[in-house]
Amino acid sequence: MNPSSSVIALDGIRKVFQADEVETHALSDVHLAVHRGEYVSISGPSGCGKTTLLSILGLLDTASAGSYVLNGHDVAKLDAAARARIRNAEIGFIFQAFNLIGDLTVQENVELPLTYRGGIGTAERRARVHEALERVGMAHRMRHYPAQLSGGQQQRVAVARALVGKPAILLADEPTGNLDSRNGEAVMALLDELHKGGATICMVTHDARYAELAQRKIRLFDGRVVDEETFDRLRREDEQRLDALIGSREGLQA
């Protein structure tokens, strides 16, 4: 792995949660590089570590061990304030639940990350907001409030908010999870368009159809990155264990 050529470079990342005397190993020795301009999907069964990995990638949590280089910054051991500064400058988030603020207009929601960053004048902020909304086809709604928009429109605004700071990478957390199939497909088409325009995207999804649309697919299983063949084998073994468990319970109830 060559960290200098990657937007994201993880090396030997582990995450252990401790409750009382019980240790839960959420991630085990994860190595991952995401290069500039790539579109990567991260998928796997529930409980495999997707959310934990995304939290570490987004500097919302820290690893128990291992190194993390984000766009040239060694971020693994930074304090909370330093992580927040780099997160605001380098990462654009797209959340499943949109996370728009209800009493702010579309324009104000998209502008918010720039106000936190500081050092950007009002005229430049407004120009960036208009450009981001134009990219997602929502400039004509900039004076509306989130409640006046459909779910698909709200997610487009959320994408604009992620883009407005010109981040090194977009992290998408189940971006279609709260949408019907039509709006979900429209958002995925938008992500594909952004990727073709040069955006670097890392998307966590449980939907195999959408995972397949990415340029590169990462599979997680029990906190480890596995190849396609290993993933399919482990998934089949998991399904067989579940079928056997259901069968034994049915036998006891009979």
Backbone bond lengths (Angstrom), bond angles and torsions (degrees), N, CA, C in turn:
res aa  C-N    CA-C-N  psi(-1)  N-CA   C-N-CA  omega(-1)  CA-C   N-CA-C  phi
1 M - - - 1.459 - - 1.517 109.43 -
2 N 1.326 118.35 131.42 1.453 122.39 178.56 1.521 109.28 -111.13
3 P 1.350 119.79 98.03 1.449 122.34 -174.82 1.518 113.80 -56.48
4 S 1.340 118.10 -32.26 1.455 120.32 -176.18 1.518 112.55 -66.24
5 S 1.336 118.58 -21.97 1.462 121.21 -179.11 1.521 111.96 -97.70
6 S 1.317 118.65 5.07 1.456 123.01 -174.65 1.522 111.16 -116.67
7 V 1.330 115.92 143.76 1.460 120.22 168.31 1.525 108.25 -71.13
8 I 1.338 115.40 -43.37 1.468 121.67 177.34 1.519 108.96 -122.09
9 A 1.329 116.47 132.56 1.466 121.22 174.59 1.525 108.48 -138.10
10 L 1.323 115.86 110.05 1.461 122.59 175.80 1.521 108.39 -104.55
11 D 1.333 115.90 136.43 1.465 120.04 -179.59 1.528 108.60 -136.49
12 G 1.340 115.89 111.52 1.456 121.60 175.83 1.523 114.24 65.05
13 I 1.331 116.83 36.80 1.471 120.61 -177.34 1.532 110.65 -73.60
14 R 1.340 114.43 128.46 1.459 121.35 173.43 1.523 108.59 -126.95
15 K 1.334 115.96 146.80 1.459 121.02 174.04 1.514 108.48 -135.96
16 V 1.340 114.74 121.10 1.463 121.37 -179.83 1.524 108.28 -120.59
17 F 1.323 116.25 125.83 1.458 121.69 174.37 1.521 108.57 -100.05
18 Q 1.325 115.94 136.42 1.456 119.72 -179.57 1.521 110.09 -120.13
19 A 1.318 116.39 126.79 1.457 122.62 174.66 1.515 107.24 -130.70
20 D 1.350 116.30 116.61 1.461 121.68 -173.19 1.530 108.25 55.77
21 E 1.324 117.17 -118.31 1.465 119.41 -178.85 1.532 112.43 -107.39
22 V 1.342 115.86 13.18 1.470 120.30 -177.58 1.521 109.75 -102.81
23 E 1.320 116.24 129.05 1.456 122.53 175.58 1.525 109.84 -104.09
24 T 1.335 115.97 131.28 1.460 120.98 174.61 1.517 108.29 -115.85
25 H 1.333 116.03 120.34 1.464 121.22 -179.27 1.528 107.94 -92.16
26 A 1.347 115.49 97.52 1.468 120.60 -176.70 1.518 112.15 -77.92
27 L 1.326 116.83 -36.45 1.462 122.17 177.23 1.518 109.08 -133.43
28 S 1.345 116.29 138.46 1.470 120.59 -176.20 1.525 110.10 -131.14
29 D 1.349 116.18 107.29 1.459 122.51 172.08 1.529 112.18 53.84
30 V 1.343 115.60 56.70 1.465 121.14 -178.97 1.521 110.21 -87.06
31 H 1.316 115.74 126.23 1.465 123.06 173.71 1.527 107.16 -117.14
32 L 1.315 116.46 126.17 1.466 119.29 -176.10 1.522 109.52 -154.83
33 A 1.333 116.41 132.84 1.467 121.74 173.01 1.519 108.40 -124.46
34 V 1.328 115.81 133.74 1.467 122.02 173.68 1.522 106.67 -120.05
35 H 1.315 116.19 119.30 1.456 121.56 -174.80 1.525 111.06 -93.05
36 R 1.304 115.19 157.01 1.461 121.47 -178.17 1.533 110.08 -56.32
37 G 1.332 115.65 130.38 1.457 120.96 178.32 1.516 114.64 86.49
38 E 1.334 117.95 -1.24 1.469 120.53 178.83 1.531 111.42 -80.67
39 Y 1.312 114.93 156.78 1.457 123.23 173.35 1.528 105.89 -124.79
40 V 1.333 115.63 107.86 1.462 121.95 -172.33 1.519 109.61 -117.34
41 S 1.329 117.05 134.89 1.461 121.34 172.10 1.525 109.10 -108.29
42 I 1.336 115.23 143.38 1.464 122.25 175.93 1.519 106.94 -119.88
43 S 1.322 116.49 119.78 1.459 120.15 -177.25 1.520 110.34 -137.61
44 G 1.315 114.43 169.70 1.457 121.22 -179.37 1.513 109.13 158.92
45 P 1.338 117.55 170.43 1.465 120.93 -177.82 1.527 112.04 -68.09
46 S 1.317 116.80 164.73 1.461 121.97 176.82 1.527 110.15 -55.84
47 G 1.326 116.23 137.48 1.457 120.68 178.46 1.510 115.03 82.42
48 C 1.346 117.45 7.89 1.474 119.26 -176.37 1.523 112.65 -83.54
49 G 1.341 118.44 -11.60 1.461 120.73 178.99 1.517 114.75 113.67
50 K 1.344 118.09 7.05 1.468 120.84 -177.25 1.531 111.52 -59.53
51 T 1.335 116.33 -49.61 1.459 120.33 -177.04 1.521 111.04 -65.00
52 T 1.332 117.01 -40.25 1.463 120.79 177.97 1.519 110.76 -62.78
53 L 1.323 116.65 -43.04 1.466 120.57 179.81 1.525 110.36 -63.67
54 L 1.336 117.10 -43.57 1.457 119.75 -179.73 1.528 110.92 -64.40
55 S 1.321 117.24 -37.77 1.468 120.62 178.67 1.520 111.15 -62.94
56 I 1.329 116.72 -37.69 1.466 120.29 177.67 1.522 110.41 -71.89
57 L 1.338 117.08 -43.60 1.463 120.21 177.84 1.529 111.03 -58.80
58 G 1.345 116.61 -38.35 1.452 121.38 -177.64 1.514 114.67 -86.41
59 L 1.341 117.35 7.26 1.466 123.36 179.99 1.529 112.15 60.45
60 L 1.324 116.06 27.16 1.456 121.17 174.21 1.522 110.40 -88.79
61 D 1.321 116.76 -17.04 1.461 123.33 178.21 1.520 107.76 -145.64
62 T 1.318 116.24 165.86 1.463 120.86 178.99 1.525 109.76 -117.69
63 A 1.313 115.56 151.76 1.458 120.87 178.85 1.519 110.23 -77.80
64 S 1.330 115.91 155.93 1.473 121.07 174.56 1.522 111.24 -76.71
65 A 1.334 116.31 -27.96 1.468 121.56 179.04 1.521 108.66 -159.42
66 G 1.331 116.16 159.77 1.455 121.03 178.48 1.517 111.94 104.96
67 S 1.330 116.13 172.66 1.461 121.34 -178.79 1.521 110.73 -115.48
68 Y 1.341 115.06 150.68 1.459 122.17 179.22 1.531 107.83 -139.95
69 V 1.324 115.54 117.58 1.459 121.75 175.99 1.520 107.83 -113.22
70 L 1.344 116.27 122.03 1.460 123.14 -178.76 1.522 108.87 -115.82
71 N 1.327 116.04 110.40 1.465 121.98 177.58 1.537 111.53 49.77
72 G 1.322 115.28 43.03 1.454 121.33 176.94 1.513 115.73 90.52
73 H 1.344 117.27 -7.24 1.468 121.56 179.58 1.527 109.46 -98.55
74 D 1.322 117.03 127.89 1.463 121.19 173.08 1.530 107.15 -80.95
75 V 1.335 116.61 103.56 1.470 120.42 -168.49 1.530 113.57 -106.77
76 A 1.315 118.22 -0.42 1.461 120.44 -171.19 1.527 113.29 -61.09
77 K 1.325 116.93 -34.36 1.464 119.57 -172.76 1.528 113.17 -117.35
78 L 1.326 117.56 19.46 1.463 120.65 178.81 1.525 111.10 -72.52
79 D 1.326 116.16 154.41 1.465 118.88 174.99 1.525 109.76 -78.70
80 A 1.324 116.66 174.13 1.466 122.00 -172.58 1.526 111.74 -61.77
81 A 1.333 117.66 -40.34 1.468 120.56 -178.19 1.526 111.43 -66.05
82 A 1.323 116.95 -42.08 1.465 120.67 179.26 1.526 110.67 -67.31
83 R 1.338 116.51 -39.90 1.469 119.44 177.11 1.527 110.36 -61.29
84 A 1.329 117.33 -41.23 1.467 121.02 -179.26 1.527 111.08 -62.32
85 R 1.335 116.85 -41.33 1.472 120.37 -179.96 1.527 110.74 -64.09
86 I 1.331 116.32 -46.05 1.464 119.47 -179.01 1.528 110.63 -69.12
87 R 1.329 116.80 -38.35 1.466 120.69 178.21 1.529 110.60 -58.46
88 N 1.328 116.95 -44.01 1.460 120.73 -178.76 1.522 111.70 -65.76
89 A 1.329 116.78 -34.87 1.460 120.63 -176.51 1.521 113.74 -84.60
90 E 1.334 117.65 -32.09 1.465 120.90 -167.77 1.530 115.47 -110.50
91 I 1.341 118.00 -17.11 1.465 120.50 -171.40 1.518 111.21 -124.93
92 G 1.322 115.96 133.51 1.453 122.36 170.95 1.517 108.63 -110.26
93 F 1.342 116.89 127.04 1.461 121.53 -177.47 1.521 111.34 -102.48
94 I 1.335 115.33 137.66 1.465 122.04 170.43 1.520 106.28 -123.04
95 F 1.339 116.59 113.86 1.458 121.70 -172.97 1.531 111.31 -99.98
96 Q 1.325 115.02 153.89 1.459 121.32 176.14 1.528 111.20 -58.99
97 A 1.338 117.14 -40.57 1.465 121.62 -174.03 1.530 112.47 -93.97
98 F 1.327 118.57 14.80 1.464 125.94 177.00 1.537 111.66 70.30
99 N 1.359 117.18 -48.77 1.471 122.50 178.63 1.526 113.24 57.64
100 L 1.336 115.98 37.81 1.457 120.37 172.78 1.524 109.10 -83.41
101 I 1.325 116.63 150.69 1.466 121.65 179.97 1.521 108.62 -90.50
102 G 1.320 116.66 120.22 1.453 122.26 -169.29 1.503 116.03 -62.47
103 D 1.340 118.87 -31.83 1.461 119.67 -177.17 1.529 112.62 -96.95
104 L 1.342 116.74 13.14 1.464 121.73 171.43 1.520 109.36 -109.44
105 T 1.331 116.94 145.25 1.459 120.60 175.78 1.529 110.11 -69.87
106 V 1.316 115.05 169.95 1.470 120.44 175.52 1.525 109.98 -55.03
107 Q 1.326 116.66 -47.52 1.467 120.60 -179.98 1.522 111.04 -58.58
108 E 1.327 117.24 -44.89 1.465 121.25 -177.46 1.525 111.51 -68.25
109 N 1.350 117.30 -37.11 1.468 120.34 177.22 1.519 111.02 -62.45
110 V 1.319 116.82 -44.33 1.459 120.84 -177.50 1.529 110.88 -70.47
111 E 1.331 117.05 -32.78 1.464 121.83 -178.16 1.530 112.97 -74.79
112 L 1.332 116.63 -21.78 1.461 121.20 -170.71 1.533 114.47 -53.17
113 P 1.348 120.07 -47.12 1.477 118.72 -179.66 1.520 113.27 -59.27
114 L 1.332 117.38 -30.74 1.456 120.73 -179.58 1.525 111.36 -73.25
115 T 1.340 116.88 -33.48 1.466 119.19 177.99 1.525 110.72 -67.78
116 Y 1.348 116.71 -35.31 1.463 120.02 177.06 1.532 111.08 -67.83
117 R 1.324 116.42 -33.31 1.465 120.02 -176.87 1.522 111.13 -68.35
118 G 1.306 117.58 -40.77 1.451 120.75 -179.73 1.517 112.17 77.22
119 G 1.333 116.05 162.98 1.456 120.66 177.39 1.513 114.45 78.35
120 I 1.338 118.07 6.36 1.464 122.16 179.92 1.527 107.47 -118.56
121 G 1.317 116.72 120.59 1.463 121.68 -177.59 1.521 112.32 -66.32
122 T 1.340 115.20 162.36 1.464 120.82 -177.34 1.518 112.18 -59.03
123 A 1.310 117.99 -44.38 1.465 121.30 -177.90 1.527 111.01 -62.30
124 E 1.349 116.51 -43.29 1.461 119.10 179.15 1.522 111.31 -66.96
125 R 1.347 116.94 -40.32 1.470 119.44 177.65 1.517 110.52 -58.70
126 R 1.315 117.51 -47.42 1.472 121.08 -178.73 1.525 111.34 -63.33
127 A 1.337 116.54 -38.15 1.469 119.69 178.81 1.527 110.52 -65.44
128 R 1.338 117.15 -41.79 1.464 120.78 178.83 1.526 111.19 -65.21
129 V 1.333 116.17 -40.08 1.465 120.25 179.51 1.521 109.97 -62.55
130 H 1.327 117.02 -45.94 1.465 120.47 -179.45 1.524 110.47 -62.37
131 E 1.332 116.69 -42.21 1.467 120.64 179.19 1.531 111.09 -61.97
132 A 1.352 117.08 -44.23 1.466 120.68 -179.28 1.524 111.11 -65.12
133 L 1.335 117.01 -41.32 1.462 120.21 179.62 1.528 111.31 -68.66
134 E 1.323 116.70 -35.57 1.470 119.85 175.38 1.524 110.27 -61.34
135 R 1.334 117.57 -40.19 1.475 121.16 -177.59 1.523 111.76 -62.55
136 V 1.342 117.17 -31.10 1.468 119.80 -178.07 1.527 112.10 -103.44
137 G 1.339 116.90 7.67 1.460 120.82 176.42 1.513 114.61 71.98
138 M 1.354 117.59 31.00 1.465 120.22 -177.31 1.530 112.98 -124.98
139 A 1.340 118.69 14.98 1.463 120.56 -178.84 1.523 111.39 -62.70
140 H 1.338 116.90 -30.64 1.476 120.09 -178.52 1.527 112.45 -73.41
141 R 1.348 117.32 -7.18 1.469 121.55 -179.29 1.530 112.32 -110.80
142 M 1.312 118.38 14.80 1.464 119.72 -169.22 1.527 113.40 -64.59
143 R 1.338 118.67 -21.92 1.464 119.99 -179.65 1.531 112.48 -97.01
144 H 1.315 116.29 1.89 1.463 120.55 177.38 1.530 110.17 -82.10
145 Y 1.334 115.55 163.89 1.460 122.55 175.55 1.530 108.87 -103.31
146 P 1.337 117.92 156.55 1.467 119.79 -177.69 1.527 114.28 -52.15
147 A 1.327 118.10 -38.46 1.470 120.75 -178.21 1.526 112.33 -64.92
148 Q 1.328 117.36 -17.63 1.462 121.45 179.53 1.526 112.42 -89.52
149 L 1.328 116.49 3.52 1.463 121.51 -176.76 1.515 111.08 -114.38
150 S 1.330 116.14 154.36 1.463 121.10 172.08 1.525 109.39 -74.00
151 G 1.344 116.12 169.02 1.461 119.97 178.12 1.520 111.98 -59.37
152 G 1.321 116.79 -42.61 1.459 120.42 179.86 1.519 111.74 -64.02
153 Q 1.344 116.50 -39.35 1.466 120.22 178.11 1.525 111.15 -67.02
154 Q 1.338 116.74 -39.53 1.465 119.59 177.84 1.528 111.06 -61.96
155 Q 1.338 116.35 -39.43 1.467 118.00 179.64 1.521 110.94 -68.36
156 R 1.333 117.66 -33.48 1.464 120.18 175.65 1.524 110.95 -63.68
157 V 1.333 115.77 -40.24 1.471 119.73 176.24 1.524 109.85 -63.75
158 A 1.334 116.59 -40.35 1.464 120.24 178.13 1.531 111.19 -62.51
159 V 1.321 116.73 -36.76 1.468 120.40 176.55 1.532 109.96 -65.59
160 A 1.337 116.42 -42.16 1.471 120.24 177.74 1.526 110.62 -60.26
161 R 1.333 116.90 -42.09 1.469 120.80 178.37 1.534 110.45 -61.43
162 A 1.333 116.88 -37.96 1.463 120.72 178.56 1.527 111.36 -68.13
163 L 1.332 116.94 -31.95 1.460 121.39 -176.21 1.525 113.60 -82.63
164 V 1.332 117.09 -25.51 1.468 120.52 -165.11 1.527 112.53 -61.98
165 G 1.321 118.05 -30.23 1.457 120.70 -179.65 1.509 114.11 -84.55
166 K 1.351 117.50 3.75 1.461 123.35 -178.28 1.533 111.05 51.85
167 P 1.346 116.28 58.22 1.463 120.34 -175.02 1.523 112.26 -74.00
168 A 1.342 114.48 163.41 1.462 119.82 176.09 1.520 110.88 -69.62
169 I 1.356 116.76 -31.49 1.468 120.18 -176.72 1.521 110.08 -148.41
170 L 1.331 115.84 145.31 1.462 123.05 172.04 1.524 107.83 -99.73
171 L 1.341 117.10 125.68 1.454 122.50 173.86 1.519 108.10 -105.99
172 A 1.314 116.69 118.15 1.464 122.05 -178.04 1.522 109.23 -110.52
173 D 1.325 116.40 118.93 1.463 122.24 -177.51 1.523 109.41 -104.02
174 E 1.342 116.75 100.57 1.471 121.96 -178.48 1.529 110.03 46.40
175 P 1.336 119.27 58.41 1.463 121.07 -171.55 1.525 114.70 -65.69
176 T 1.337 117.75 -15.22 1.469 120.28 179.43 1.527 111.93 -107.61
177 G 1.338 117.35 4.30 1.462 120.97 -171.38 1.511 115.03 -61.41
178 N 1.345 118.40 -29.68 1.457 121.74 -178.98 1.525 113.03 -104.91
179 L 1.338 115.96 17.84 1.460 120.05 -175.53 1.528 111.03 -118.24
180 D 1.344 115.84 151.78 1.461 119.00 171.98 1.526 108.42 -72.88
181 S 1.319 116.39 173.19 1.464 119.68 -171.55 1.528 112.20 -62.86
182 R 1.333 117.59 -38.51 1.469 120.09 -178.34 1.530 110.93 -64.47
183 N 1.347 115.94 -48.36 1.454 119.20 179.83 1.529 111.59 -69.86
184 G 1.345 116.24 -33.38 1.455 120.00 176.50 1.517 111.36 -61.23
185 E 1.319 115.72 -44.76 1.465 119.85 178.97 1.523 111.59 -64.99
186 A 1.351 117.06 -35.39 1.469 120.80 178.74 1.528 110.60 -66.13
187 V 1.345 117.30 -40.55 1.462 120.45 178.63 1.524 110.41 -67.40
188 M 1.333 116.98 -39.68 1.470 119.24 177.92 1.531 110.99 -64.65
189 A 1.340 116.31 -37.08 1.467 119.46 176.62 1.526 110.36 -64.12
190 L 1.343 116.73 -36.77 1.455 120.92 177.81 1.527 111.05 -65.22
191 L 1.345 117.42 -43.60 1.467 120.62 177.93 1.527 110.45 -61.35
192 D 1.329 116.40 -40.59 1.466 120.05 178.70 1.527 110.65 -63.45
193 E 1.317 116.01 -40.15 1.466 120.48 177.98 1.531 111.08 -64.08
194 L 1.346 116.20 -41.89 1.466 119.96 178.51 1.525 111.12 -63.94
195 H 1.342 115.81 -39.84 1.472 119.68 177.73 1.526 111.05 -62.57
196 K 1.314 115.96 -43.85 1.468 119.30 179.11 1.524 111.19 -64.28
197 G 1.349 116.21 -24.28 1.453 120.91 176.96 1.518 113.36 -84.83
198 G 1.343 116.94 2.24 1.462 120.77 174.72 1.507 116.06 111.38
199 A 1.353 118.72 -2.65 1.464 120.40 -178.53 1.524 111.20 -70.34
200 T 1.330 115.50 145.62 1.466 122.55 173.03 1.524 107.07 -98.13
201 I 1.334 116.89 123.91 1.464 121.41 -172.03 1.514 110.20 -129.28
202 C 1.324 115.79 134.39 1.461 122.29 172.32 1.521 106.61 -125.44
203 M 1.324 116.64 115.49 1.456 121.99 -172.55 1.526 111.21 -118.31
204 V 1.321 116.47 129.59 1.458 121.76 171.76 1.526 107.79 -96.88
205 T 1.322 116.90 128.19 1.461 120.67 179.55 1.519 110.21 -149.15
206 H 1.344 115.05 148.41 1.459 119.71 173.54 1.527 110.11 -97.07
207 D 1.335 116.73 -6.70 1.465 121.86 -175.11 1.528 109.49 -89.83
208 A 1.321 115.86 111.26 1.469 120.58 -176.00 1.526 112.13 -60.63
209 R 1.349 116.84 -32.87 1.476 119.87 179.77 1.515 110.93 -61.26
210 Y 1.325 116.38 -44.38 1.458 120.54 -177.30 1.525 111.41 -76.42
211 A 1.324 117.34 -33.28 1.468 120.03 176.48 1.523 110.68 -59.16
212 E 1.329 116.13 -37.09 1.461 120.82 -177.90 1.525 112.68 -68.15
213 L 1.344 117.82 -18.56 1.458 120.68 -178.13 1.524 112.32 -77.33
214 A 1.325 116.74 -15.79 1.467 120.30 -178.43 1.520 110.46 -73.45
215 Q 1.315 114.83 158.71 1.459 121.30 178.42 1.530 111.29 -68.01
216 R 1.337 116.26 -36.38 1.467 121.40 179.83 1.521 108.66 -137.67
217 K 1.331 116.05 138.79 1.473 121.38 -175.22 1.530 109.77 -114.39
218 I 1.351 115.13 126.18 1.459 121.82 176.10 1.524 107.64 -107.80
219 R 1.335 116.69 129.84 1.467 121.14 178.81 1.526 109.54 -108.50
220 L 1.331 115.85 131.01 1.458 121.32 174.60 1.517 109.40 -109.13
221 F 1.330 116.36 141.03 1.459 121.30 174.71 1.514 107.54 -147.82
222 D 1.341 116.52 120.43 1.470 122.22 -178.64 1.531 111.78 50.73
223 G 1.334 115.53 43.82 1.452 120.20 174.45 1.509 115.79 79.09
224 R 1.334 117.57 7.13 1.464 121.28 -179.02 1.521 110.06 -121.23
225 V 1.323 115.99 145.97 1.462 120.69 171.35 1.525 107.88 -79.24
226 V 1.335 115.84 125.94 1.471 120.06 -178.71 1.520 109.02 -126.45
227 D 1.335 115.57 156.03 1.455 118.70 177.40 1.522 110.05 -78.13
228 E 1.324 115.76 171.63 1.463 121.54 -174.39 1.529 112.13 -58.75
229 E 1.332 115.75 -44.22 1.467 120.33 -177.79 1.528 110.57 -65.34
230 T 1.337 116.83 -44.65 1.471 120.56 179.04 1.515 110.95 -64.70
231 F 1.348 116.04 -40.97 1.460 120.38 179.29 1.527 110.85 -59.74
232 D 1.324 116.81 -47.32 1.471 120.28 -179.55 1.530 110.95 -61.95
233 R 1.349 117.08 -40.70 1.466 120.02 179.80 1.526 110.87 -65.49
234 L 1.337 117.37 -46.58 1.462 120.76 -179.50 1.525 111.58 -63.87
235 R 1.332 116.01 -37.47 1.464 119.50 179.07 1.526 110.63 -65.85
236 R 1.344 116.78 -41.42 1.467 119.62 178.09 1.530 110.62 -63.13
237 E 1.334 116.60 -42.30 1.470 120.19 178.85 1.523 110.44 -62.94
238 D 1.335 116.39 -39.38 1.469 121.08 178.01 1.526 110.54 -62.09
239 E 1.331 116.22 -44.68 1.464 120.94 -179.72 1.530 110.77 -64.80
240 Q 1.333 116.63 -37.87 1.462 120.03 178.91 1.526 111.27 -66.29
241 R 1.343 116.94 -40.36 1.470 120.18 177.10 1.524 110.91 -63.83
242 L 1.332 116.30 -40.60 1.466 119.85 179.19 1.526 110.70 -65.31
243 D 1.328 116.89 -43.58 1.475 120.43 178.40 1.527 110.56 -60.90
244 A 1.342 116.38 -41.26 1.472 120.08 -179.82 1.524 110.45 -65.83
245 L 1.350 117.14 -38.86 1.462 121.07 179.26 1.522 110.77 -65.44
246 I 1.341 115.94 -43.87 1.472 119.90 178.63 1.524 110.15 -63.07
247 G 1.355 115.52 -42.06 1.467 119.37 179.17 1.513 112.30 -61.80
248 S 1.334 117.03 -41.22 1.481 119.59 -179.21 1.519 110.47 -68.15
249 R 1.297 118.84 -36.94 1.467 121.25 178.51 1.527 111.04 -67.04
250 E 1.325 114.89 -41.65 1.478 118.57 178.08 1.518 110.58 -63.35
251 G 1.349 116.37 -36.66 1.446 120.10 178.44 1.523 111.88 -65.16
252 L 1.329 116.76 -38.11 1.472 120.77 178.99 1.523 111.52 -68.57
253 Q 1.354 116.34 -33.55 1.457 120.02 -177.83 1.514 112.68 -78.85
254 A 1.345 116.65 -21.28 1.471 120.37 -175.31 1.534 111.21 -69.20
